[in-house]
Amino acid sequence: MNTTNDYLYLLADVIKDSPVNLTEQQVLDLLQIKFRWPVDSVETINQYQKKSTEYYDSRGFLIYERWKRLYDAGFTSILCNVLDVTRELRDLQDRLRLLRGSETNGNLYFTKGTRSLRASFDLHAHDYDVVVKIIYGRSIWQIGEQQLEASPGDVLVIPMATPHCVLENPEPRLTLTLNMTA
């Protein structure tokens, strides 16, 4: 292995081969573990492409019912730093740690789907590589100049500085994004 791309695709293969079996109800159950979700660990993408966190109590913990109203309306939520919440995700973290030599940040993007609200942030790029695993739901993505339909089980590789976004998200979707920061 002699290039960054080879290494990135090796990581993508490990991610693809790692089971992540989460249902909508399991994610909703996880979100009801009040003290697991302190302020800024769950964010909602609002219509202005900003991260909203207006559903935390004065002690900084998630008010599930307030968050759930936005989820039910079709907004996409980001559950941050989730590679500890299930055995499968912890196993994936362990596999990646052996390849990378460091922790990986994983986030879940979770939505009931929408035809009228933002499916994600508009076209944007990162200063690190991203690997996306589709857990459930179909969506249309733009990665660079290419548009593609992503289906459950697909793994998308987004190299550093590549513009990307979800263009359409008409049905419930759960995706795991793994940020390959240094």
C-alpha positions in Angstrom: 0.0 0.0 0.0 1.7 3.1 -1.1 -0.9 5.8 -1.6 -3.4 7.7 0.5 -6.2 6.5 -1.8 -5.2 2.8 -1.3 -5.3 3.3 2.5 -8.7 5.2 2.3 -10.2 2.3 0.2 -8.8 -0.2 2.7 -10.6 1.6 5.5 -13.8 1.7 3.3 -13.6 -2.1 2.8 -13.3 -2.6 6.6 -16.3 -0.4 7.2 -18.3 -2.1 4.5 -17.6 -5.5 6.0 -18.5 -4.4 9.5 -22.2 -5.0 10.4 -24.1 -2.0 11.7 -27.7 -3.1 12.2 -29.7 -0.3 13.7 -33.4 0.3 13.2 -35.3 3.5 13.6 -36.8 2.3 16.9 -33.3 1.3 18.3 -32.0 4.8 17.5 -35.0 6.4 19.1 -34.5 4.2 22.2 -30.8 5.2 22.3 -31.8 8.9 22.3 -33.9 8.4 25.4 -30.8 7.6 27.4 -30.8 11.1 28.8 -27.3 11.4 30.2 -25.6 9.9 27.1 -26.5 13.0 25.0 -25.1 16.1 26.6 -25.4 19.5 24.8 -24.0 19.5 21.3 -24.0 15.7 21.0 -27.3 15.8 19.0 -27.7 18.6 16.4 -30.5 19.2 13.9 -29.9 20.8 10.5 -32.3 23.7 10.2 -33.6 25.4 7.1 -30.7 27.9 7.3 -28.0 25.2 7.2 -27.2 25.9 10.8 -27.0 23.3 13.6 -29.9 23.7 16.0 -29.6 22.5 19.6 -32.7 24.1 21.1 -33.8 20.9 22.9 -31.5 20.7 25.9 -32.5 21.4 29.4 -30.7 23.9 31.7 -28.3 21.2 32.8 -27.3 20.5 29.2 -29.1 17.2 28.6 -31.4 16.3 25.8 -35.1 16.8 26.1 -36.2 13.9 24.0 -39.8 15.0 23.4 -38.7 18.4 22.1 -36.1 16.9 19.8 -38.6 14.2 18.6 -41.0 16.9 17.3 -38.3 18.2 14.9 -37.5 14.6 13.9 -41.2 13.9 13.2 -41.4 17.0 11.1 -38.6 15.6 8.8 -35.5 17.5 9.9 -32.2 15.6 9.8 -30.4 15.1 13.1 -26.7 14.4 13.6 -25.8 12.1 16.5 -22.2 12.9 17.3 -19.4 10.6 18.4 -21.5 7.4 18.4 -18.8 4.7 18.0 -19.6 3.6 21.6 -23.4 3.1 21.6 -23.6 -0.5 20.3 -21.4 -3.5 20.3 -21.2 -3.4 16.5 -20.0 0.2 16.5 -17.5 -0.5 19.3 -16.1 -3.4 17.3 -15.8 -1.2 14.2 -14.0 1.4 16.3 -11.6 -1.3 17.5 -10.9 -2.5 13.9 -10.3 1.0 12.7 -8.0 1.8 15.6 -5.8 -1.1 14.6 -5.5 0.3 11.1 -5.3 4.0 11.9 -3.5 4.0 15.3 -6.0 6.4 16.7 -9.7 6.9 17.5 -12.2 7.6 14.7 -15.0 10.0 15.0 -18.3 8.5 13.8 -21.6 10.3 13.5 -25.1 9.1 12.6 -27.3 11.2 10.3 -30.9 10.3 11.2 -34.1 11.4 9.5 -37.6 10.4 8.7 -37.1 11.8 5.2 -38.3 14.9 3.6 -39.4 16.4 0.3 -39.6 20.0 1.5 -36.9 20.4 4.2 -33.1 20.3 3.7 -31.8 16.8 3.2 -28.4 17.9 4.5 -26.1 20.8 4.4 -25.6 22.3 0.9 -22.6 21.3 -1.1 -19.6 21.5 1.2 -16.1 20.0 1.7 -13.9 19.0 4.6 -10.2 19.1 5.3 -10.2 15.3 6.1 -11.5 12.2 4.3 -15.0 10.9 5.0 -16.3 7.4 4.6 -20.1 7.0 4.7 -22.0 3.8 5.3 -25.7 3.7 4.4 -27.5 1.8 7.2 -31.0 2.2 5.8 -32.9 4.4 3.4 -32.2 5.5 -0.1 -30.9 9.0 -1.0 -29.4 10.9 -3.8 -25.9 12.2 -3.2 -23.6 14.6 -5.1 -19.9 13.8 -4.6 -17.7 16.1 -6.7 -19.3 16.3 -10.1 -21.1 12.9 -9.8 -24.6 12.3 -8.6 -25.5 8.8 -7.4 -28.2 6.9 -5.6 -27.1 5.4 -2.3 -28.8 2.3 -0.9 -28.5 0.3 2.3 -25.1 -1.3 2.6 -23.4 1.1 0.2 -20.2 2.7 1.3 -19.3 6.1 -0.1 -15.7 7.4 -0.1 -15.4 11.2 0.0 -11.7 12.3 -0.3 -10.6 15.4 1.5 -11.7 18.7 -0.1 -14.3 17.0 -2.3 -17.6 18.9 -2.4 -20.5 16.7 -1.4 -24.1 16.8 -0.1 -27.3 14.8 0.0 -29.6 16.2 -2.7 -32.7 14.1 -2.0 -33.9 12.2 1.0 -37.6 11.3 0.5 -37.6 8.3 2.9 -36.3 7.4 6.4 -32.5 7.3 6.3 -29.7 6.4 8.8 -26.1 6.9 7.7 -22.9 6.5 9.6 -20.2 9.0 8.6 -16.6 8.3 9.7 -14.3 11.2 9.7 -10.7 10.2 9.0 -9.0 13.1 10.7 -5.3 12.8 11.7 
